[in-house]
Amino acid sequence: MNYPAFLPPARLLMGPGPIDADPRVLKAMSNQLIGQFDPKMTECMDETMALYRQVFDTQNRWTFLIDSTSRGAIEAAMVSLLEPGDKVLVPVFGRFGHLLCEIADRCGALVSAINTEWGSVFSPDVIQREIKSTRPKMLAIVQGDTSTTMLQPLKEIGEICREEGVLFYCDATASIAGNELKTDAWHLDAVTVGLQKCLCGPSGSAPITLSERAVTIIEERRHVEAGIRDENIVDGPGSRIASNYFDLAMIMDYWSEMRLNHHTEATSMLYGSHECARILLEEGLTESIQRHRVNGHALAGGLTSMGLKLYGDQNNRMHNVVGVYIPEGIDGERLRHIMLLEFGIEIGTSFGPLKGVIWRIGTMGYNARPDAVLKTLACLEQCLLSEGFKLPPGAAVAEARRTYAASTIS
Amino acid sequence: MNYPAFLPPARLLMGPGPIDADPRVLKAMSNQLIGQFDPKMTECMDETMALYRQVFDTQNRWTFLIDSTSRGAIEAAMVSLLEPGDKVLVPVFGRFGHLLCEIADRCGALVSAINTEWGSVFSPDVIQREIKSTRPKMLAIVQGDTSTTMLQPLKEIGEICREEGVLFYCDATASIAGNELKTDAWHLDAVTVGLQKCLCGPSGSAPITLSERAVTIIEERRHVEAGIRDENIVDGPGSRIASNYFDLAMIMDYWSEMRLNHHTEATSMLYGSHECARILLEEGLTESIQRHRVNGHALAGGLTSMGLKLYGDQNNRMHNVVGVYIPEGIDGERLRHIMLLEFGIEIGTSFGPLKGVIWRIGTMGYNARPDAVLKTLACLEQCLLSEGFKLPPGAAVAEARRTYAASTIS
């Protein structure tokens, strides 16, 4: 039994990600494969490293890709940096904070989590106090947690970590390219991301960058596998990393001039990652962040003008995703399905305590565009009206258009 | 600093893989993304499960994709099936046998390896004897090891494993679709593969299938992560799986009707995997294997007619890759570079004890075609001649053409 070719329906993805890939990325990914040690292949890998140094705003030599979704890169960072028994502090402000705890815990680390109310972020002194009392080896945090739409300020936390001698690891999958992230200036020792949010690509490749401090820890744990060892290989004195696939020492050897075989690089995803970074740098990091700011502002303003209430601390919201309360009397899932199946526009549901309470609407990457925001507001208004919600017709789109008119982007 | 768009050079990839992807696969991957819980997305996932059941020749419900290269799927199978202290037997007949040992060892398993001379395979009674003496929980083996080009017969090993109550796990990345593989008939409990060999796709997605016995073990270890738990979730009594990313219980929940969030499915790779299976089933499994047999035979016969000597036991060679001794006086790497950079044809080097001793030439997947084999023989002949090797001009291509003329494929 066979199936016909899979032809995805036309959708506009305005949820918390993944979103529509930039067609240029899909085009780059449709290029034919070349061999993994072809000089042009290794050139593409080297270029990708150089491109992502700029994306991460870092001088870190070790800036490369993990062949997995962004979740895999979190595991790679943790399993390579944390030894069983190491202490980790995780400030949790949403679902992905829990994920960091979970992964660290599976690495055998001793995890202390601190929590803040969903919809808010941490103040630096709470974190400083907690570091002083628990003395962790690593502080692990997400920059933007799509489950709550919050964006945690990192600059002061970085200063505290450096002062206290704590490794500072951040997953910035949801926030990068749509919000400021300064790896070196903020003293980040490891940052992981994915392509499927503001970087305009599909899930399946996860850029990572590592500071010298992080690399030193990892190199002490280098244990090259039996099948490719030779007499020139010297193992490090540290404990062997529990995962082979996510062993950053071996992955670094593969991305180094040694080109020691590890996995077979996912070539199409490499092409895609390369193009994602090129597109971003062509626009400019600052310009991309500004574009996300304006579109996010237009979206949020439109929603408010429609009479909807925004979720969470708006001063600490990611530019690229807005939480909005489902109005009383409206069946949130029913409306989402009408939006998706009749209007072809996807908006997001929620997890855990926010399930059925808020929708999450994104404007990110390729879809951080005025036309995408205006379509979404226009169609949401129609759906709300037809479900019996009272709103001032036309107000949302008018407000968003005012925002665009007052901004420099078009 | 930015780079121009990456444009891969025209290559014909006739090494041990990856090889040129079927252009249909690249086209499928260039389709636009849809949301991960879109009904059309889950339909595509369900179809992919049904397609790979046929590829693996199994009725196993749990047949799905791991979002990593094939190496990641090996780790997923092992970390989910093996608990620390479990005994594993690994018959090693090449580099990837060592990899299985390495990964099992990192999972905390007690690994016994048995070795056979490179270029040969194991007889079932050696394995039976070893199972009886070591009493492992799992026997782990690769079907085809590209490092030696050998194909291990599995049918009798499967019978032994079933009789002895041993879990039977096989990685068939290099062999599937080019050589017979019967998951159910051979009593395989877990099989992992990749797309980048005879399945005509890029590396980066790894199909897996699991028997009921394997699933039972994995389900006993289910521990749903904190961020997405609800009151309906019941954890299993077994020890928690050490990896979150490769936790097959959670990945199964994601691919099940529950659609419990885990990673964000690598949508483009899903599209590619779906199309790889469609292409194979359109041709037919038997027909694909026959095509690889004939092309491999034509390639091997051509190389012999050129005066080259083949490596290893030809009765147990994979159809899709041939090892050939580098003739005395020829610089193997120099010739490979001429082939690649002047003729645009990639042939493979080797690992470990075979480094500098043999080349490995593949004819697999999209490149298991007469024109690809004839081009390769013609250009290899020119390179050998120009390097001073004496050979009968035209004999290789003539022999390959005789093979094709006598076969039913064209």
Interface residues (C-beta under 8 A of the other chain):
Chain A: M1 N2 Y3 A5 F6 L7 P8 P9 A10 R11 L13 G15 G17 P18 I19 D20 A21 P23 L26 K27 A28 M29 S30 N31 Q32 L33 I34 G35 Q36 D38 P39 K40 M41 C44 E47 A50 L51 Q54 D67 S68 T69 S70 R71 G72 E75 V79 R95 F96 G97 H98 L99 C101 E102 I103 R106 C107 S147 G194 Q196 P202 S203 G204 S205 E225 A226 G227 I228 R240 I241 A242 S243 N244 Y245 F246 N261 H262 H263 T264 E265 A266 T267 S268 M269 Y271 G272 H274 E275 R278 L281 E282 L340 L341 E346 F351 G352
Chain B: M1 N2 Y3 A5 F6 L7 P8 P9 A10 R11 L13 G15 G17 P18 I19 D20 A21 P23 L26 K27 A28 M29 S30 N31 Q32 L33 I34 G35 Q36 D38 P39 K40 M41 C44 E47 A50 L51 Q54 D67 S68 T69 S70 R71 G72 E75 V79 R95 F96 G97 H98 L99 C101 E102 I103 R106 C107 S147 G194 Q196 P202 S203 G204 S205 E225 A226 G227 I228 R240 I241 A242 S243 N244 Y245 F246 N261 H262 H263 T264 E265 A266 T267 S268 M269 Y271 G272 H274 E275 R278 L281 E282 L340 L341 E346 F351 G352
